[in-house]
Amino acid sequence: MPDTVRCDVCGRLFSSRHLNSHKRLSHGGNTAGPIAENPKNDQDAMRRIVDLFGGLSKENKKNVLYRLTVPPATP
């Protein structure tokens, strides 16, 4: 019987039988299987961020750029 597992990308719950398909279809990008492992260094992390940014819609790109340029709120 399949287990209930959490997607490590979006955090939603899925049957273990369907998790790989969910990742491929919802979060696949340029990967053909499970999501790539964590970046080894800052250069790899920045490359991954740029790849993800390139896949966003124009509206979401504007939103990300805005969020990166606005100073964080002080508590």
Secondary structure, 3 states (H helix, E strand, C coil): CCCEEECCCCCCEEECCCHHHHHHHHHCCCCCCCCCCCCCCHHHHHHHHHHHHHCCCHHHHHHHHHHHHCCCCCC
